[in-house]
Amino acid sequence: MQLIGFILGIVSLIGWSIALIPLLGWLNWVFIPLAILGLIFSLIGVSFPVLGRGLGIAGIVMCLIVIVLGALRLKMGCGII
């Protein structure tokens, strides 16, 4: 579960950085739900650690960054730009 959350965190972070390009802000509507899904998987993985908690914590941090900054970007562009 931690690995899935970590991978979703990386994908959503890369997608969020692409969404910073002007006129591509609508991509945040795709990557914020992906980051929420990654956050859920990371939290489940951290609560039941098998080998450690490192990947789960990294996934949580990346997903929270994407959720917060993506929501701010949507708010600045009124959800469109």
PyMOL commands that set and color helices and strands:
alter all, ss='L'
color gray80, all
select helices_A, chain A and resi 2-18+25-47+54-76
alter helices_A, ss='H'
color red, helices_A
deselect
rebuild
show_as cartoon
